[in-house]
Amino acid sequence: MSANTELDSVDWRILEELQNDATLPNRTLAERVGLAASSCLQRVRRLREQGVITGSHIDVDPAATGLTLEAVVSINVRPHTRAVVDSFREFVMAQPETRSLLHVSGQADFLLHVAVADSAHLQSFLVDKLSARTEVRHFTTSVVLEQVHTRALTPPRAPRPARRRG
């Protein structure tokens, strides 16, 4: 998103609705945000063109697909160079167990969210795949007991645009 992209209150409503259900038909979206269908479609196109909307997705319940165990792995790599970071990222993102990867500051270098069939699958992933990487110096695994999703991204509390674009 460009630093000078201005979002008004209707843009934010569109974003909120689409984050909650990216499959909404344009007509329904337009009704919910109080616009004519053509104006709503034009705004969504503009938000895509400006890079505010970068894609759409569906959520899949891993347990419903046989991946009943999820874990978050805190990982330290050495040396922490661009080449090592890029190579590690590429490796991790190619693994079928990977749900998401965060490159972070703090005690860990990466936080890796994985979904696996069971504890034996998790052990195999950690021992056979992760530990085998020479750049991995240390990791700690936490089993996910519960996951609560956040609500849609909303505008910051600071001055919220009140003006409405046509």
N, C-alpha and C positions, 0 to 999 in steps of 0.2 A: 504494500500500500504506500502510495506517495505520502510524504510528510504533510503536504498541503491538501490532502483530500478532506473536504468538509463533509461531515455527516450530520444531517438534521434529524429531528425526532422521528420522522417517517422512515428514513433510512434505517435507523436503529430498530424500529418496530419490524421492518422487513427482515433484518438480520436475525432478530430474536425468533421470529416465526420460523424462518428457514433452518435455524440451528436446532430448533425443537422438532421439526419435521421437514426434511429436505425434499420430500415427495409431494408437498402441497401443490395442487393445481394452481396456476396463476389466478384464476377467477376467485378461488377461495382465499388466497393470499391477499388479493386486492380488497376483498370484502373485510377481512380482518384488520387491515391497516387503513381502511377508509379512502381508497383510491379507485379510479376507473381502471379496468383491467389493462388497457393500453398503457396508461401512465405507470402502473405497477411493473409491467413487463419492461418498459423503458428504464426504470430505476434499477431493476435487477440486472439488466444488461450493462448499465453504467457501472454498477458495483463490481461486476465481473471484469469489465474492461480496465477498471482502476486497480484491480488486484485486491480489492477488499474481500470479495468472495473468491476463494481459490479452488473450490471443488465441492462435491457433495458425497455423502457416504451413508451407509446403513450400519447399524450395530448388530453384531451377531453374538449370541450367547455362547461362549466357548464350551460351557458344560453341555449344551444341547448338541454339540458336535463331537462329544467324547473327550474334550480337553477339560477335565474336571478340576484340575489343580492349577492355580496361578501363583506366580512368585515375582518378587522384585529383587533383583540382584544388584548390589552396590559393587562397582568394579573400579580398581586402580590399575592403570597401565603405566609402563615405563619403557623408554623415555616418553615423556608427554610432548611429542613433536607433531607437527602437522601431518607428516607422512604416516606416523604410527596411528594417530587419531583417524585419519581417512581410511587406512587399511582396516583398522578394527571396526569402524562403522560399517564398511562394505561387507565384512565377514558377518557381523551380527545381523544386519538387515537381510542377508541371504538365508538365514536360518528359519525354518518353518515354525519354530517355537516362539519367535520374536513377535510381540504385539506392539511394542514401542521402545524407543531408545532416547534417552536424554543425555546430552553432554552437559555436565554441570560443574559449578565451582563448589568448593567446600572439601569435606573429607574424601568423598568419592570423586572419580573423574566421570563415571557414567552410572546412570540408573537404567537398568534393563528390565522391562516387564515381559514375562514369558507365560505362555499357557501350554500345559503338558497334560498327558493322560493320567499320570499318577506319580507317586514318589519315586518309583524306579525310573520312569522317563525323566524326571527332574534330575536324578542322580546321574543318569547317562549324559544328559545335556551338560551338566556342570563338570563332570569328570572327563568325559571323552571329547567334548567340543571346547568348552571355555578354558579349562585348565591346560589343554594342549597348546593354547596360544602362548608364544614366548613373551609377548608384551604384557600379558596379564600377570600382575605381581601379587594381587590380593583381591578376594571378593567375599562378600557376605550375602547370604540369601535369607530373605524373609518371605514366608508363605503368606499369601493374601487370604485373610479371613473373611473380609467383606469389602466390597467396592461400592462406593456411593458416587454417582456421577454428578458433576457440577451442572448448574443451570446454564443457560445460554449466556454468552458474553454480552454484557450490557455496557452502556456508556459510563465513563468514570463519573464519580460524584461531583467533581469540579464542574464548572459551568457547562450545563447540558444545553445543547443547541435547542432553542425554542422555535426558531424560525422554520417554516415549512416551505420546501421547494415545490414548484408547480409541476 
